[in-house]
Amino acid sequence: MNAEQAWEYVLEQLWREMPRQAWTAWVCETKFVRFEQGWFTVAARSMDACEWLEARLKSTVVRKLSGMMNEEVRVRFVPKLDEKEARIKRQKEELQPDLF
């Protein structure tokens, strides 16, 4: 199972376990972004959603994903960028390579 499949499976489990109102408000719009060096990056619809997920679901998500991936994983929630913000961010990254 790859990381994106693991995330989709965890989403399905959360859908079954959570109250519908909480699922709809905070979880349903999340998207897998990447899995790199043991870190799952997941985009949420807003910074408020990221904070809610961090406070209420992070430990559950980490436990479920670690089990699915057969390794200890970490999870970070980041706000989704709209298309314009994403384009600007890519342009800045191209102009300013990492200094580290």
mmCIF file as gemmi writes it, N, C-alpha and C atoms, coordinates in Angstrom:
data_model
loop_
_atom_site.group_PDB
_atom_site.id
_atom_site.type_symbol
_atom_site.label_atom_id
_atom_site.label_alt_id
_atom_site.label_comp_id
_atom_site.label_asym_id
_atom_site.label_entity_id
_atom_site.label_seq_id
_atom_site.pdbx_PDB_ins_code
_atom_site.Cartn_x
_atom_site.Cartn_y
_atom_site.Cartn_z
_atom_site.occupancy
_atom_site.B_iso_or_equiv
_atom_site.pdbx_formal_charge
_atom_site.auth_seq_id
_atom_site.auth_asym_id
_atom_site.pdbx_PDB_model_num
ATOM 1 N N . MET Axp A 1 ? 0.852 -1.173 0 1 0 ? 1 A 1
ATOM 2 C CA . MET Axp A 1 ? 0 0 0 1 0 ? 1 A 1
ATOM 3 C C . MET Axp A 1 ? 0.899 1.239 0 1 0 ? 1 A 1
ATOM 4 N N . ASN Axp A 2 ? 0.605 2.167 -0.891 1 0 ? 2 A 1
ATOM 5 C CA . ASN Axp A 2 ? 1.39 3.403 -0.904 1 0 ? 2 A 1
ATOM 6 C C . ASN Axp A 2 ? 0.78 4.431 0.055 1 0 ? 2 A 1
ATOM 7 N N . ALA Axp A 3 ? 1.477 5.533 0.245 1 0 ? 3 A 1
ATOM 8 C CA . ALA Axp A 3 ? 1.062 6.535 1.227 1 0 ? 3 A 1
ATOM 9 C C . ALA Axp A 3 ? -0.295 7.156 0.892 1 0 ? 3 A 1
ATOM 10 N N . GLU Axp A 4 ? -0.525 7.444 -0.375 1 0 ? 4 A 1
ATOM 11 C CA . GLU Axp A 4 ? -1.807 8.046 -0.744 1 0 ? 4 A 1
ATOM 12 C C . GLU Axp A 4 ? -2.954 7.08 -0.48 1 0 ? 4 A 1
ATOM 13 N N . GLN Axp A 5 ? -2.764 5.805 -0.761 1 0 ? 5 A 1
ATOM 14 C CA . GLN Axp A 5 ? -3.793 4.806 -0.477 1 0 ? 5 A 1
ATOM 15 C C . GLN Axp A 5 ? -4.035 4.695 1.027 1 0 ? 5 A 1
ATOM 16 N N . ALA Axp A 6 ? -2.956 4.758 1.811 1 0 ? 6 A 1
ATOM 17 C CA . ALA Axp A 6 ? -3.094 4.702 3.267 1 0 ? 6 A 1
ATOM 18 C C . ALA Axp A 6 ? -3.925 5.882 3.762 1 0 ? 6 A 1
ATOM 19 N N . TRP Axp A 7 ? -3.654 7.076 3.227 1 0 ? 7 A 1
ATOM 20 C CA . TRP Axp A 7 ? -4.43 8.257 3.629 1 0 ? 7 A 1
ATOM 21 C C . TRP Axp A 7 ? -5.904 8.072 3.27 1 0 ? 7 A 1
ATOM 22 N N . GLU Axp A 8 ? -6.19 7.584 2.07 1 0 ? 8 A 1
ATOM 23 C CA . GLU Axp A 8 ? -7.589 7.386 1.665 1 0 ? 8 A 1
ATOM 24 C C . GLU Axp A 8 ? -8.287 6.373 2.57 1 0 ? 8 A 1
ATOM 25 N N . TYR Axp A 9 ? -7.578 5.334 2.959 1 0 ? 9 A 1
ATOM 26 C CA . TYR Axp A 9 ? -8.156 4.333 3.849 1 0 ? 9 A 1
ATOM 27 C C . TYR Axp A 9 ? -8.45 4.938 5.224 1 0 ? 9 A 1
ATOM 28 N N . VAL Axp A 10 ? -7.524 5.746 5.731 1 0 ? 10 A 1
ATOM 29 C CA . VAL Axp A 10 ? -7.737 6.403 7.022 1 0 ? 10 A 1
ATOM 30 C C . VAL Axp A 10 ? -8.926 7.353 6.94 1 0 ? 10 A 1
ATOM 31 N N . LEU Axp A 11 ? -9.047 8.086 5.837 1 0 ? 11 A 1
ATOM 32 C CA . LEU Axp A 11 ? -10.215 8.95 5.654 1 0 ? 11 A 1
ATOM 33 C C . LEU Axp A 11 ? -11.513 8.149 5.728 1 0 ? 11 A 1
ATOM 34 N N . GLU Axp A 12 ? -11.512 7.014 5.091 1 0 ? 12 A 1
ATOM 35 C CA . GLU Axp A 12 ? -12.701 6.165 5.112 1 0 ? 12 A 1
ATOM 36 C C . GLU Axp A 12 ? -13.026 5.715 6.543 1 0 ? 12 A 1
ATOM 37 N N . GLN Axp A 13 ? -12.007 5.342 7.297 1 0 ? 13 A 1
ATOM 38 C CA . GLN Axp A 13 ? -12.217 4.947 8.69 1 0 ? 13 A 1
ATOM 39 C C . GLN Axp A 13 ? -12.768 6.12 9.511 1 0 ? 13 A 1
ATOM 40 N N . LEU Axp A 14 ? -12.193 7.295 9.328 1 0 ? 14 A 1
ATOM 41 C CA . LEU Axp A 14 ? -12.664 8.469 10.064 1 0 ? 14 A 1
ATOM 42 C C . LEU Axp A 14 ? -14.111 8.791 9.715 1 0 ? 14 A 1
ATOM 43 N N . TRP Axp A 15 ? -14.468 8.639 8.446 1 0 ? 15 A 1
ATOM 44 C CA . TRP Axp A 15 ? -15.848 8.886 8.014 1 0 ? 15 A 1
ATOM 45 C C . TRP Axp A 15 ? -16.812 7.991 8.778 1 0 ? 15 A 1
ATOM 46 N N . ARG Axp A 16 ? -16.405 6.752 8.997 1 0 ? 16 A 1
ATOM 47 C CA . ARG Axp A 16 ? -17.262 5.803 9.713 1 0 ? 16 A 1
ATOM 48 C C . ARG Axp A 16 ? -17.33 6.092 11.211 1 0 ? 16 A 1
ATOM 49 N N . GLU Axp A 17 ? -16.273 6.659 11.762 1 0 ? 17 A 1
ATOM 50 C CA . GLU Axp A 17 ? -16.171 6.833 13.212 1 0 ? 17 A 1
ATOM 51 C C . GLU Axp A 17 ? -16.643 8.198 13.719 1 0 ? 17 A 1
ATOM 52 N N . MET Axp A 18 ? -16.598 9.205 12.875 1 0 ? 18 A 1
ATOM 53 C CA . MET Axp A 18 ? -16.853 10.573 13.326 1 0 ? 18 A 1
ATOM 54 C C . MET Axp A 18 ? -18.305 10.993 13.148 1 0 ? 18 A 1
ATOM 55 N N . PRO Axp A 19 ? -18.738 11.959 13.96 1 0 ? 19 A 1
ATOM 56 C CA . PRO Axp A 19 ? -20.049 12.568 13.697 1 0 ? 19 A 1
ATOM 57 C C . PRO Axp A 19 ? -20.019 13.246 12.319 1 0 ? 19 A 1
ATOM 58 N N . ARG Axp A 20 ? -21.09 13.142 11.578 1 0 ? 20 A 1
ATOM 59 C CA . ARG Axp A 20 ? -21.145 13.682 10.202 1 0 ? 20 A 1
ATOM 60 C C . ARG Axp A 20 ? -20.834 15.178 10.147 1 0 ? 20 A 1
ATOM 61 N N . GLN Axp A 21 ? -21.345 15.918 11.128 1 0 ? 21 A 1
ATOM 62 C CA . GLN Axp A 21 ? -21.134 17.359 11.124 1 0 ? 21 A 1
ATOM 63 C C . GLN Axp A 21 ? -19.64 17.693 11.231 1 0 ? 21 A 1
ATOM 64 N N . ALA Axp A 22 ? -18.922 17.018 12.104 1 0 ? 22 A 1
ATOM 65 C CA . ALA Axp A 22 ? -17.484 17.256 12.253 1 0 ? 22 A 1
ATOM 66 C C . ALA Axp A 22 ? -16.736 16.819 10.998 1 0 ? 22 A 1
ATOM 67 N N . TRP Axp A 23 ? -17.112 15.668 10.458 1 0 ? 23 A 1
ATOM 68 C CA . TRP Axp A 23 ? -16.484 15.18 9.225 1 0 ? 23 A 1
ATOM 69 C C . TRP Axp A 23 ? -16.625 16.209 8.104 1 0 ? 23 A 1
ATOM 70 N N . THR Axp A 24 ? -17.845 16.688 7.912 1 0 ? 24 A 1
ATOM 71 C CA . THR Axp A 24 ? -18.116 17.64 6.838 1 0 ? 24 A 1
ATOM 72 C C . THR Axp A 24 ? -17.403 18.97 7.061 1 0 ? 24 A 1
ATOM 73 N N . ALA Axp A 25 ? -17.389 19.433 8.288 1 0 ? 25 A 1
ATOM 74 C CA . ALA Axp A 25 ? -16.795 20.737 8.588 1 0 ? 25 A 1
ATOM 75 C C . ALA Axp A 25 ? -15.275 20.744 8.501 1 0 ? 25 A 1
ATOM 76 N N . TRP Axp A 26 ? -14.619 19.636 8.883 1 0 ? 26 A 1
ATOM 77 C CA . TRP Axp A 26 ? -13.168 19.686 9.057 1 0 ? 26 A 1
ATOM 78 C C . TRP Axp A 26 ? -12.367 18.689 8.229 1 0 ? 26 A 1
ATOM 79 N N . VAL Axp A 27 ? -12.925 17.546 7.927 1 0 ? 27 A 1
ATOM 80 C CA . VAL Axp A 27 ? -12.114 16.46 7.368 1 0 ? 27 A 1
ATOM 81 C C . VAL Axp A 27 ? -12.353 16.208 5.882 1 0 ? 27 A 1
ATOM 82 N N . CYS Axp A 28 ? -13.568 16.33 5.42 1 0 ? 28 A 1
ATOM 83 C CA . CYS Axp A 28 ? -13.907 15.846 4.078 1 0 ? 28 A 1
ATOM 84 C C . CYS Axp A 28 ? -13.124 16.509 2.954 1 0 ? 28 A 1
ATOM 85 N N . GLU Axp A 29 ? -12.653 17.725 3.145 1 0 ? 29 A 1
ATOM 86 C CA . GLU Axp A 29 ? -11.926 18.415 2.077 1 0 ? 29 A 1
ATOM 87 C C . GLU Axp A 29 ? -10.41 18.249 2.169 1 0 ? 29 A 1
ATOM 88 N N . THR Axp A 30 ? -9.93 17.425 3.09 1 0 ? 30 A 1
ATOM 89 C CA . THR Axp A 30 ? -8.485 17.236 3.192 1 0 ? 30 A 1
ATOM 90 C C . THR Axp A 30 ? -7.97 16.458 1.984 1 0 ? 30 A 1
ATOM 91 N N . LYS Axp A 31 ? -6.727 16.735 1.627 1 0 ? 31 A 1
ATOM 92 C CA . LYS Axp A 31 ? -6.097 16.078 0.475 1 0 ? 31 A 1
ATOM 93 C C . LYS Axp A 31 ? -4.682 15.667 0.836 1 0 ? 31 A 1
ATOM 94 N N . PHE Axp A 32 ? -4.326 14.464 0.441 1 0 ? 32 A 1
ATOM 95 C CA . PHE Axp A 32 ? -2.947 13.996 0.576 1 0 ? 32 A 1
ATOM 96 C C . PHE Axp A 32 ? -2.061 14.86 -0.313 1 0 ? 32 A 1
ATOM 97 N N . VAL Axp A 33 ? -0.947 15.327 0.228 1 0 ? 33 A 1
ATOM 98 C CA . VAL Axp A 33 ? -0.003 16.127 -0.554 1 0 ? 33 A 1
ATOM 99 C C . VAL Axp A 33 ? 1.235 15.305 -0.876 1 0 ? 33 A 1
ATOM 100 N N . ARG Axp A 34 ? 1.888 14.756 0.168 1 0 ? 34 A 1
ATOM 101 C CA . ARG Axp A 34 ? 3.079 13.939 -0.071 1 0 ? 34 A 1
ATOM 102 C C . ARG Axp A 34 ? 3.439 13.165 1.194 1 0 ? 34 A 1
ATOM 103 N N . PHE Axp A 35 ? 4.282 12.162 0.989 1 0 ? 35 A 1
ATOM 104 C CA . PHE Axp A 35 ? 4.877 11.403 2.081 1 0 ? 35 A 1
ATOM 105 C C . PHE Axp A 35 ? 6.367 11.395 1.819 1 0 ? 35 A 1
ATOM 106 N N . GLU Axp A 36 ? 7.109 11.99 2.745 1 0 ? 36 A 1
ATOM 107 C CA . GLU Axp A 36 ? 8.537 12.158 2.528 1 0 ? 36 A 1
ATOM 108 C C . GLU Axp A 36 ? 9.263 12.073 3.862 1 0 ? 36 A 1
ATOM 109 N N . GLN Axp A 37 ? 10.255 11.203 3.948 1 0 ? 37 A 1
ATOM 110 C CA . GLN Axp A 37 ? 11.084 11.038 5.141 1 0 ? 37 A 1
ATOM 111 C C . GLN Axp A 37 ? 10.244 10.837 6.395 1 0 ? 37 A 1
ATOM 112 N N . GLY Axp A 38 ? 9.212 10.007 6.266 1 0 ? 38 A 1
ATOM 113 C CA . GLY Axp A 38 ? 8.371 9.683 7.403 1 0 ? 38 A 1
ATOM 114 C C . GLY Axp A 38 ? 7.292 10.704 7.723 1 0 ? 38 A 1
ATOM 115 N N . TRP Axp A 39 ? 7.196 11.749 6.929 1 0 ? 39 A 1
ATOM 116 C CA . TRP Axp A 39 ? 6.194 12.804 7.154 1 0 ? 39 A 1
ATOM 117 C C . TRP Axp A 39 ? 5.073 12.726 6.133 1 0 ? 39 A 1
ATOM 118 N N . PHE Axp A 40 ? 3.845 12.644 6.628 1 0 ? 40 A 1
ATOM 119 C CA . PHE Axp A 40 ? 2.668 12.827 5.787 1 0 ? 40 A 1
ATOM 120 C C . PHE Axp A 40 ? 2.334 14.311 5.809 1 0 ? 40 A 1
ATOM 121 N N . THR Axp A 41 ? 2.173 14.89 4.641 1 0 ? 41 A 1
ATOM 122 C CA . THR Axp A 41 ? 1.682 16.261 4.545 1 0 ? 41 A 1
ATOM 123 C C . THR Axp A 41 ? 0.283 16.189 3.959 1 0 ? 41 A 1
ATOM 124 N N . VAL Axp A 42 ? -0.657 16.794 4.67 1 0 ? 42 A 1
ATOM 125 C CA . VAL Axp A 42 ? -2.06 16.759 4.289 1 0 ? 42 A 1
ATOM 126 C C . VAL Axp A 42 ? -2.583 18.189 4.243 1 0 ? 42 A 1
ATOM 127 N N . ALA Axp A 43 ? -3.217 18.546 3.144 1 0 ? 43 A 1
ATOM 128 C CA . ALA Axp A 43 ? -3.784 19.89 2.997 1 0 ? 43 A 1
ATOM 129 C C . ALA Axp A 43 ? -5.217 19.897 3.522 1 0 ? 43 A 1
ATOM 130 N N . ALA Axp A 44 ? -5.523 20.941 4.286 1 0 ? 44 A 1
ATOM 131 C CA . ALA Axp A 44 ? -6.878 21.166 4.797 1 0 ? 44 A 1
ATOM 132 C C . ALA Axp A 44 ? -7.399 22.466 4.2 1 0 ? 44 A 1
ATOM 133 N N . ARG Axp A 45 ? -8.695 22.686 4.283 1 0 ? 45 A 1
ATOM 134 C CA . ARG Axp A 45 ? -9.309 23.818 3.584 1 0 ? 45 A 1
ATOM 135 C C . ARG Axp A 45 ? -8.918 25.186 4.113 1 0 ? 45 A 1
ATOM 136 N N . SER Axp A 46 ? -8.445 25.275 5.366 1 0 ? 46 A 1
ATOM 137 C CA . SER Axp A 46 ? -8.101 26.572 5.945 1 0 ? 46 A 1
ATOM 138 C C . SER Axp A 46 ? -7.147 26.365 7.115 1 0 ? 46 A 1
ATOM 139 N N . MET Axp A 47 ? -6.622 27.467 7.606 1 0 ? 47 A 1
ATOM 140 C CA . MET Axp A 47 ? -5.769 27.397 8.792 1 0 ? 47 A 1
ATOM 141 C C . MET Axp A 47 ? -6.588 26.953 9.997 1 0 ? 47 A 1
ATOM 142 N N . ASP Axp A 48 ? -7.841 27.386 10.081 1 0 ? 48 A 1
ATOM 143 C CA . ASP Axp A 48 ? -8.718 26.938 11.169 1 0 ? 48 A 1
ATOM 144 C C . ASP Axp A 48 ? -8.886 25.419 11.139 1 0 ? 48 A 1
ATOM 145 N N . ALA Axp A 49 ? -9.068 24.87 9.95 1 0 ? 49 A 1
ATOM 146 C CA . ALA Axp A 49 ? -9.208 23.417 9.816 1 0 ? 49 A 1
ATOM 147 C C . ALA Axp A 49 ? -7.917 22.724 10.246 1 0 ? 49 A 1
ATOM 148 N N . CYS Axp A 50 ? -6.772 23.279 9.859 1 0 ? 50 A 1
ATOM 149 C CA . CYS Axp A 50 ? -5.487 22.699 10.276 1 0 ? 50 A 1
ATOM 150 C C . CYS Axp A 50 ? -5.387 22.658 11.795 1 0 ? 50 A 1
ATOM 151 N N . GLU Axp A 51 ? -5.745 23.752 12.436 1 0 ? 51 A 1
ATOM 152 C CA . GLU Axp A 51 ? -5.675 23.823 13.897 1 0 ? 51 A 1
ATOM 153 C C . GLU Axp A 51 ? -6.627 22.825 14.548 1 0 ? 51 A 1
ATOM 154 N N . TRP Axp A 52 ? -7.828 22.688 13.997 1 0 ? 52 A 1
ATOM 155 C CA . TRP Axp A 52 ? -8.797 21.742 14.536 1 0 ? 52 A 1
ATOM 156 C C . TRP Axp A 52 ? -8.269 20.31 14.392 1 0 ? 52 A 1
ATOM 157 N N . LEU Axp A 53 ? -7.754 19.994 13.211 1 0 ? 53 A 1
ATOM 158 C CA . LEU Axp A 53 ? -7.214 18.655 12.968 1 0 ? 53 A 1
ATOM 159 C C . LEU Axp A 53 ? -6.034 18.353 13.887 1 0 ? 53 A 1
ATOM 160 N N . GLU Axp A 54 ? -5.142 19.319 14.064 1 0 ? 54 A 1
ATOM 161 C CA . GLU Axp A 54 ? -4 19.156 14.973 1 0 ? 54 A 1
ATOM 162 C C . GLU Axp A 54 ? -4.478 18.847 16.386 1 0 ? 54 A 1
ATOM 163 N N . ALA Axp A 55 ? -5.454 19.608 16.854 1 0 ? 55 A 1
ATOM 164 C CA . ALA Axp A 55 ? -5.914 19.489 18.232 1 0 ? 55 A 1
ATOM 165 C C . ALA Axp A 55 ? -6.761 18.247 18.483 1 0 ? 55 A 1
ATOM 166 N N . ARG Axp A 56 ? -7.566 17.855 17.5 1 0 ? 56 A 1
ATOM 167 C CA . ARG Axp A 56 ? -8.572 16.82 17.757 1 0 ? 56 A 1
ATOM 168 C C . ARG Axp A 56 ? -8.296 15.461 17.112 1 0 ? 56 A 1
ATOM 169 N N . LEU Axp A 57 ? -7.582 15.443 16.005 1 0 ? 57 A 1
ATOM 170 C CA . LEU Axp A 57 ? -7.444 14.174 15.282 1 0 ? 57 A 1
ATOM 171 C C . LEU Axp A 57 ? -6.011 13.712 15.038 1 0 ? 57 A 1
ATOM 172 N N . LYS Axp A 58 ? -5.048 14.563 15.295 1 0 ? 58 A 1
ATOM 173 C CA . LYS Axp A 58 ? -3.679 14.221 14.91 1 0 ? 58 A 1
ATOM 174 C C . LYS Axp A 58 ? -3.202 12.896 15.508 1 0 ? 58 A 1
ATOM 175 N N . SER Axp A 59 ? -3.386 12.687 16.79 1 0 ? 59 A 1
ATOM 176 C CA . SER Axp A 59 ? -2.893 11.449 17.403 1 0 ? 59 A 1
ATOM 177 C C . SER Axp A 59 ? -3.581 10.223 16.81 1 0 ? 59 A 1
ATOM 178 N N . THR Axp A 60 ? -4.865 10.326 16.545 1 0 ? 60 A 1
ATOM 179 C CA . THR Axp A 60 ? -5.598 9.213 15.918 1 0 ? 60 A 1
ATOM 180 C C . THR Axp A 60 ? -5.077 8.957 14.514 1 0 ? 60 A 1
ATOM 181 N N . VAL Axp A 61 ? -4.874 10.022 13.749 1 0 ? 61 A 1
ATOM 182 C CA . VAL Axp A 61 ? -4.385 9.898 12.377 1 0 ? 61 A 1
ATOM 183 C C . VAL Axp A 61 ? -2.986 9.303 12.357 1 0 ? 61 A 1
ATOM 184 N N . VAL Axp A 62 ? -2.115 9.762 13.245 1 0 ? 62 A 1
ATOM 185 C CA . VAL Axp A 62 ? -0.747 9.23 13.312 1 0 ? 62 A 1
ATOM 186 C C . VAL Axp A 62 ? -0.781 7.744 13.633 1 0 ? 62 A 1
ATOM 187 N N . ARG Axp A 63 ? -1.578 7.354 14.606 1 0 ? 63 A 1
ATOM 188 C CA . ARG Axp A 63 ? -1.677 5.938 14.993 1 0 ? 63 A 1
ATOM 189 C C . ARG Axp A 63 ? -2.171 5.079 13.826 1 0 ? 63 A 1
ATOM 190 N N . LYS Axp A 64 ? -3.214 5.542 13.145 1 0 ? 64 A 1
ATOM 191 C CA . LYS Axp A 64 ? -3.777 4.775 12.041 1 0 ? 64 A 1
ATOM 192 C C . LYS Axp A 64 ? -2.79 4.694 10.862 1 0 ? 64 A 1
ATOM 193 N N . LEU Axp A 65 ? -2.171 5.809 10.521 1 0 ? 65 A 1
ATOM 194 C CA . LEU Axp A 65 ? -1.231 5.807 9.388 1 0 ? 65 A 1
ATOM 195 C C . LEU Axp A 65 ? 0.013 4.99 9.703 1 0 ? 65 A 1
ATOM 196 N N . SER Axp A 66 ? 0.5 5.064 10.936 1 0 ? 66 A 1
ATOM 197 C CA . SER Axp A 66 ? 1.667 4.264 11.324 1 0 ? 66 A 1
ATOM 198 C C . SER Axp A 66 ? 1.361 2.779 11.167 1 0 ? 66 A 1
ATOM 199 N N . GLY Axp A 67 ? 0.161 2.389 11.558 1 0 ? 67 A 1
ATOM 200 C CA . GLY Axp A 67 ? -0.246 0.995 11.389 1 0 ? 67 A 1
ATOM 201 C C . GLY Axp A 67 ? -0.342 0.594 9.926 1 0 ? 67 A 1
ATOM 202 N N . MET Axp A 68 ? -0.88 1.477 9.119 1 0 ? 68 A 1
ATOM 203 C CA . MET Axp A 68 ? -1.027 1.174 7.685 1 0 ? 68 A 1
ATOM 204 C C . MET Axp A 68 ? 0.322 1.085 6.981 1 0 ? 68 A 1
ATOM 205 N N . MET Axp A 69 ? 1.261 1.941 7.386 1 0 ? 69 A 1
ATOM 206 C CA . MET Axp A 69 ? 2.558 2.01 6.715 1 0 ? 69 A 1
ATOM 207 C C . MET Axp A 69 ? 3.597 1.094 7.361 1 0 ? 69 A 1
ATOM 208 N N . ASN Axp A 70 ? 3.253 0.458 8.474 1 0 ? 70 A 1
ATOM 209 C CA . ASN Axp A 70 ? 4.181 -0.395 9.213 1 0 ? 70 A 1
ATOM 210 C C . ASN Axp A 70 ? 5.458 0.333 9.597 1 0 ? 70 A 1
ATOM 211 N N . GLU Axp A 71 ? 5.316 1.589 9.955 1 0 ? 71 A 1
ATOM 212 C CA . GLU Axp A 71 ? 6.438 2.395 10.444 1 0 ? 71 A 1
ATOM 213 C C . GLU Axp A 71 ? 5.876 3.594 11.186 1 0 ? 71 A 1
ATOM 214 N N . GLU Axp A 72 ? 6.689 4.15 12.069 1 0 ? 72 A 1
ATOM 215 C CA . GLU Axp A 72 ? 6.284 5.373 12.754 1 0 ? 72 A 1
ATOM 216 C C . GLU Axp A 72 ? 6.25 6.512 11.746 1 0 ? 72 A 1
ATOM 217 N N . VAL Axp A 73 ? 5.145 7.221 11.703 1 0 ? 73 A 1
ATOM 218 C CA . VAL Axp A 73 ? 5.033 8.366 10.804 1 0 ? 73 A 1
ATOM 219 C C . VAL Axp A 73 ? 4.667 9.604 11.608 1 0 ? 73 A 1
ATOM 220 N N . ARG Axp A 74 ? 4.878 10.732 10.991 1 0 ? 74 A 1
ATOM 221 C CA . ARG Axp A 74 ? 4.467 12.015 11.557 1 0 ? 74 A 1
ATOM 222 C C . ARG Axp A 74 ? 3.533 12.662 10.543 1 0 ? 74 A 1
ATOM 223 N N . VAL Axp A 75 ? 2.682 13.543 11.036 1 0 ? 75 A 1
ATOM 224 C CA . VAL Axp A 75 ? 1.687 14.171 10.173 1 0 ? 75 A 1
ATOM 225 C C . VAL Axp A 75 ? 1.728 15.676 10.387 1 0 ? 75 A 1
ATOM 226 N N . ARG Axp A 76 ? 1.666 16.399 9.276 1 0 ? 76 A 1
ATOM 227 C CA . ARG Axp A 76 ? 1.515 17.857 9.362 1 0 ? 76 A 1
ATOM 228 C C . ARG Axp A 76 ? 0.336 18.244 8.479 1 0 ? 76 A 1
ATOM 229 N N . PHE Axp A 77 ? -0.465 19.172 8.993 1 0 ? 77 A 1
ATOM 230 C CA . PHE Axp A 77 ? -1.598 19.694 8.244 1 0 ? 77 A 1
ATOM 231 C C . PHE Axp A 77 ? -1.236 21.101 7.771 1 0 ? 77 A 1
ATOM 232 N N . VAL Axp A 78 ? -1.446 21.347 6.508 1 0 ? 78 A 1
ATOM 233 C CA . VAL Axp A 78 ? -1.141 22.649 5.924 1 0 ? 78 A 1
ATOM 234 C C . VAL Axp A 78 ? -2.392 23.17 5.229 1 0 ? 78 A 1
ATOM 235 N N . PRO Axp A 79 ? -2.578 24.486 5.216 1 0 ? 79 A 1
ATOM 236 C CA . PRO Axp A 79 ? -3.756 25.019 4.523 1 0 ? 79 A 1
ATOM 237 C C . PRO Axp A 79 ? -3.581 24.91 3.013 1 0 ? 79 A 1
ATOM 238 N N . LYS Axp A 80 ? -4.682 24.626 2.326 1 0 ? 80 A 1
ATOM 239 C CA . LYS Axp A 80 ? -4.653 24.587 0.861 1 0 ? 80 A 1
ATOM 240 C C . LYS Axp A 80 ? -4.39 25.984 0.338 1 0 ? 80 A 1
ATOM 241 N N . LEU Axp A 81 ? -3.654 26.037 -0.728 1 0 ? 81 A 1
ATOM 242 C CA . LEU Axp A 81 ? -3.445 27.304 -1.42 1 0 ? 81 A 1
ATOM 243 C C . LEU Axp A 81 ? -4.422 27.359 -2.581 1 0 ? 81 A 1
ATOM 244 N N . ASP Axp A 82 ? -4.976 28.523 -2.819 1 0 ? 82 A 1
ATOM 245 C CA . ASP Axp A 82 ? -5.764 28.619 -4.035 1 0 ? 82 A 1
ATOM 246 C C . ASP Axp A 82 ? -4.785 28.655 -5.214 1 0 ? 82 A 1
ATOM 247 N N . GLU Axp A 83 ? -5.277 28.546 -6.408 1 0 ? 83 A 1
ATOM 248 C CA . GLU Axp A 83 ? -4.415 28.421 -7.585 1 0 ? 83 A 1
ATOM 249 C C . GLU Axp A 83 ? -3.459 29.601 -7.734 1 0 ? 83 A 1
ATOM 250 N N . LYS Axp A 84 ? -3.935 30.796 -7.466 1 0 ? 84 A 1
ATOM 251 C CA . LYS Axp A 84 ? -3.079 31.986 -7.587 1 0 ? 84 A 1
ATOM 252 C C . LYS Axp A 84 ? -1.953 31.939 -6.55 1 0 ? 84 A 1
ATOM 253 N N . GLU Axp A 85 ? -2.288 31.609 -5.299 1 0 ? 85 A 1
ATOM 254 C CA . GLU Axp A 85 ? -1.27 31.509 -4.257 1 0 ? 85 A 1
ATOM 255 C C . GLU Axp A 85 ? -0.242 30.433 -4.576 1 0 ? 85 A 1
ATOM 256 N N . ALA Axp A 86 ? -0.704 29.301 -5.088 1 0 ? 86 A 1
ATOM 257 C CA . ALA Axp A 86 ? 0.209 28.208 -5.434 1 0 ? 86 A 1
ATOM 258 C C . ALA Axp A 86 ? 1.171 28.628 -6.54 1 0 ? 86 A 1
ATOM 259 N N . ARG Axp A 87 ? 0.676 29.35 -7.534 1 0 ? 87 A 1
ATOM 260 C CA . ARG Axp A 87 ? 1.526 29.813 -8.63 1 0 ? 87 A 1
ATOM 261 C C . ARG Axp A 87 ? 2.583 30.798 -8.122 1 0 ? 87 A 1
ATOM 262 N N . ILE Axp A 88 ? 2.176 31.723 -7.26 1 0 ? 88 A 1
ATOM 263 C CA . ILE Axp A 88 ? 3.107 32.691 -6.691 1 0 ? 88 A 1
ATOM 264 C C . ILE Axp A 88 ? 4.17 31.98 -5.852 1 0 ? 88 A 1
ATOM 265 N N . LYS Axp A 89 ? 3.762 31.02 -5.056 1 0 ? 89 A 1
ATOM 266 C CA . LYS Axp A 89 ? 4.718 30.273 -4.236 1 0 ? 89 A 1
ATOM 267 C C . LYS Axp A 89 ? 5.732 29.543 -5.112 1 0 ? 89 A 1
ATOM 268 N N . ARG Axp A 90 ? 5.275 28.879 -6.179 1 0 ? 90 A 1
ATOM 269 C CA . ARG Axp A 90 ? 6.199 28.182 -7.089 1 0 ? 90 A 1
ATOM 270 C C . ARG Axp A 90 ? 7.186 29.159 -7.71 1 0 ? 90 A 1
ATOM 271 N N . GLN Axp A 91 ? 6.699 30.329 -8.12 1 0 ? 91 A 1
ATOM 272 C CA . GLN Axp A 91 ? 7.579 31.329 -8.728 1 0 ? 91 A 1
ATOM 273 C C . GLN Axp A 91 ? 8.633 31.807 -7.734 1 0 ? 91 A 1
ATOM 274 N N . LYS Axp A 92 ? 8.238 32.042 -6.496 1 0 ? 92 A 1
ATOM 275 C CA . LYS Axp A 92 ? 9.199 32.472 -5.478 1 0 ? 92 A 1
ATOM 276 C C . LYS Axp A 92 ? 10.245 31.396 -5.229 1 0 ? 92 A 1
ATOM 277 N N . GLU Axp A 93 ? 9.812 30.144 -5.165 1 0 ? 93 A 1
ATOM 278 C CA . GLU Axp A 93 ? 10.75 29.047 -4.93 1 0 ? 93 A 1
ATOM 279 C C . GLU Axp A 93 ? 11.741 28.91 -6.077 1 0 ? 93 A 1
ATOM 280 N N . GLU Axp A 94 ? 11.281 29.152 -7.301 1 0 ? 94 A 1
ATOM 281 C CA . GLU Axp A 94 ? 12.177 29.082 -8.457 1 0 ? 94 A 1
ATOM 282 C C . GLU Axp A 94 ? 13.206 30.207 -8.425 1 0 ? 94 A 1
ATOM 283 N N . LEU Axp A 95 ? 12.796 31.38 -7.939 1 0 ? 95 A 1
ATOM 284 C CA . LEU Axp A 95 ? 13.701 32.531 -7.898 1 0 ? 95 A 1
ATOM 285 C C . LEU Axp A 95 ? 14.652 32.479 -6.709 1 0 ? 95 A 1
ATOM 286 N N . GLN Axp A 96 ? 14.228 31.864 -5.612 1 0 ? 96 A 1
ATOM 287 C CA . GLN Axp A 96 ? 15.045 31.83 -4.394 1 0 ? 96 A 1
ATOM 288 C C . GLN Axp A 96 ? 15.294 30.385 -3.993 1 0 ? 96 A 1
ATOM 289 N N . PRO Axp A 97 ? 16.356 29.77 -4.509 1 0 ? 97 A 1
ATOM 290 C CA . PRO Axp A 97 ? 16.644 28.392 -4.126 1 0 ? 97 A 1
ATOM 291 C C . PRO Axp A 97 ? 16.933 28.3 -2.627 1 0 ? 97 A 1
ATOM 292 N N . ASP Axp A 98 ? 16.695 27.129 -2.064 1 0 ? 98 A 1
ATOM 293 C CA . ASP Axp A 98 ? 16.954 26.922 -0.641 1 0 ? 98 A 1
ATOM 294 C C . ASP Axp A 98 ? 18.395 27.284 -0.307 1 0 ? 98 A 1
ATOM 295 N N . LEU Axp A 99 ? 18.565 27.933 0.814 1 0 ? 99 A 1
ATOM 296 C CA . LEU Axp A 99 ? 19.892 28.331 1.252 1 0 ? 99 A 1
ATOM 297 C C . LEU Axp A 99 ? 20.558 27.271 2.117 1 0 ? 99 A 1
ATOM 298 N N . PHE Axp A 100 ? 19.813 26.272 2.497 1 0 ? 100 A 1
ATOM 299 C CA . PHE Axp A 100 ? 20.339 25.234 3.378 1 0 ? 100 A 1
ATOM 300 C C . PHE Axp A 100 ? 20.588 23.972 2.638 1 0 ? 100 A 1
